[in-house]
Structure formats: structure tokens, C-alpha cells
Amino acid sequence: ATLKVIDMLSGSSELPAKTMANALHFRTKMEAAGFDLVNGDTAIVPVMLYDEPLAIKFADELLKEGVYVIGFCFPVVPRGKARIRVQLSAAHSTEQVDQAVEAFIKVGKKLSIIS
């Protein structure tokens, strides 16, 4: 299976390009909505919340909206650096990315993270 994946990735740059396009799309919409994101050019987009209980509550509320993410808290990240870890992939459609952003905005407003 590993060799097959290596062959697939070696034969085309389509999947990595789509992954990065999805990450950029997500990042752009989230920043426009007012979320604080860790800078980077990767498929992993950390959404900073800084408060451990809030990060866990935020992740729980997103799950109710159909978006599965993990709240990262101490000791995984330093105290005061709690976040939601979002992993984008080539398997996500643009519509799914937009739905995730809409869920983040809904929960963000509910929990007074954004206005």
C-alpha cells in the first residue's frame, strides 16, 4: 500500500496541489471571518483560542455541526496556547471546506470568539 501511494504521488502533483488549495481557501475565509490562525503554508491550520476549556468546548460544538476537529491543550501545546487543529486534504471538496468555515463562524459567534 505504501509503495502504491508513493507511485501515485510521484506520478502527479494533483493531490498535493489540491490539498494546498483547500488549505489556502480555508485559511483565507477563516482570517476574513476574524479568526486568529498560526501563520504557515501547510495543510494543518491551527485556529488559536488560547483557553483550554474553550478549545475543548469549541471542538465539541463543531462536532454538533458535523465538523470533526481536535482541541489541543496543555501538555500537547504550551499553557495559554490552546487551539483547534484543522487538517485539510485533497479529499475535501470546496463545498465541504466552505461548510466547515460556516460551522466555525457559527460556533465562533456563539462562544463570542468572533463578532
N, C-alpha and C positions, 0 to 999 in steps of 0.2 A: 504494500500500500504506500509506503514511504517513497519508494522508487517511482511509482506511478504519479504521485503528487509532484515530485521533483521534475519528472518529464513534462507534466502539464505546465508547471511554472516556467520551465526552461523554454518551452515552445512558443510562449506568447506572454506579452506583458499586459494582456487584457484584464486579468483578475486583480493584479496589484494596482493597476490604474483605476479600476472601478472602486476598489477599497479606498484609495486615497481621495477619489472624487466624492464618495459618500462621507468621508471624514471631514473634508473641506465644506461640503454642503451643511452638515450638522453643525460644525464649528461656526460658520458664518451666521446661520439662523439663531443659534444659541447666544452668540455675542450680541446680535441685533436685539434680542429679547431682554438683554441686560444681565445675563449670567456671567460669572467670573470663571474663566477657563484657564488652565495651565497652558502656557504657550507651547507649541510643538507642531511638528509635521509628521504625526504618526496616526495610526488607526485607533489608538487609545486616546480618548479625550476625557481628562479629569475635570469634573464640574465641582468647583470649590464651594464648600458650605461652612467650613471651619469649626463647626459644632458637632460633636459626636452623636448625641441623641437626635439632633435634627437630621443628620445624614441617614441614620437608620430609619427614621420616620419618613423621610423623603423617598427612600428606596421602597418602603412598604406601600406608600401612596401611589408610586409609579406602577407597582405590581398590580394594584387595583385597576389601573388604567390600561393594563396589558403590556407594560414595558418592564422587562426583567433587567435590573441592574443591581450592583452591589454597592452598599455604603462602606467605604473604607475608613476605619478609625484606628486610634492608637491600640495596639502597638504596631500595626501594619504601616501606619504613617505617623509622623510626629504629632504630639499633642497640639491641638489647635489647628490642625491641617486636614480635618475630616473632609471627605469628598465623595462624590458619586463617580464611579469608574464606568465609562461608556466605551464599549468595544464595537467599532463599525467593521463591516466585512463586505465583500463583493456579493454576498448572498442577499444583502438588504436591497430592496427596491427604493427608489426615490420617494415613493409614497409611504413606505414604512419609516424612512428617516423623518419625513415630514410629520407623520403621526407621532413619532417619539418626541419630536420637538414640541408639538402641540400638547402632549401629555406633560412634558417638563414645564411648559408655560402655565398650564392649568394648576399643577401642584405647586409650582413656584409662587403663584399668586395666592393660592390657598394658605400656604405656610409663610407668607409675607417675605419671601426671598427676593422677588421682583415685584414691581408695581404695574 
